[in-house]
Amino acid sequence: MTAPHLPISETRIHEKLRILSDAAKYDVSCASSGSKRANHNKGLGDATGMGICHTYTEDGRCVSLLKLLLTNHCIFDCAYCVSRKSNDIKRAAFTIEEVIGLTINFYRRNYIEGLFLSSGIFKNADVTMERLVTIAKKLRTEHKFNGYIHLKTIPGASEELMQQAGLYADRLSVNIEMPTESALKSLAPDKNMNDILTPMSYLSESIVNYTAEKKVIKTSPAFAPAGQSTQMVIGATPETDKDILFTASSLYKNYGLKRVYYSGYVPISTDERMPGIGTPPPVIREHRLYQTDWLLRFYGFSVNEIVNDEHPLLDTDIDPKLSWALRNPAVFPVDINTADYSLILRVPGIGVSSAKKITAARRFGKLDAQQLSKIGVSMNRAKYFIICQGGSFVNIGLQPQLIRHHILSLSSGKFKSAHSPQLTLF
Ligand code: SF4
């Protein structure tokens, strides 16, 4: 982004914005995606792929956020991070007033609905965290900013500052960074799991306590009403999907996290502690982890049903729900007209919304294939696993290898309809 006609101070801010929004893009703990909005009137800043990300609020609204680092100076040396102290890069730091100014300006121009603010650690954890909190506090109290604020908390920061952060931010995140303590030790020697899990635990308790208090005393302040999230870097160390998902599952269970984000390692680091990292982990791995995460949170699966010692890696060819179904043929076929909601949810091709519609609709009569299609069931998948009004669909029985082959062929477009099991009732 160039700004040849801008005053020097604005050019400096543009330069900082370029450096610090670019450095922030590696943090996915606010569920980001790019946004492009051109600068039409030579105003301050544009959003041409820089600094704007999207996230979802508690009530499901998609909001765009200004995504920044306060600074990319850092006293730590995490091997996987572009801001690590040993990395020879251009450094920059915003002042508190600059971040506030940018947020208000972008907000007024309707470019953003909120702020995602993280930072490298300068001096120490508390000094850094205090500045992040001050920005959120000033935005809320002096500028009456009611937009969404997501603050990244700094590992090792004091409970007082965490408490303040919770009072001004909608969401807080403490990044777990690595799936295991040994991986964290090897790549982030200045960090320790305790400095990450202690604030997570403090936030978890505070969210529960403040929420309970607010139910009784309506005027009590809200504390991080959009909850806390975390990010795990995937593929920088040799952990299996089982290691990653067991860690995620314990974070959901023990710390009440709203989201765990899986960030496929981007090979930006030539650090010698990153052995064999020449190419990024396949995007499909990240995708399968998110699909499994969804199954854990909304489909009633426990983590060891999906990954275990026998199956430590997710199948990259097929989604984890289908993979589980093919490994458990004894569960199927499921009778759509009589089975429990929890069992219907486990049928490949049936999502949460379809399962709810099925249990509601079958009160008025037995459902057949046509009605299931209308409800939104993906019959190309579900047909192998269900019985509905009229019987079952395929005469191949539940032969996992054959079903897998049919579904894969169908999704790759190789399957000629003449060879495909037809929607014929048997
Ligand atoms: S503490 Fe954060 S910003 Fe600093 S090197 Fe580690 S990951 Fe990067």
Residues whose N, C-alpha, C, O or C-beta is under 5 A from the ligand:
A	BS01	SF4	C74 F76 D77 C78 C81 S83 R84 S119 G120 I121
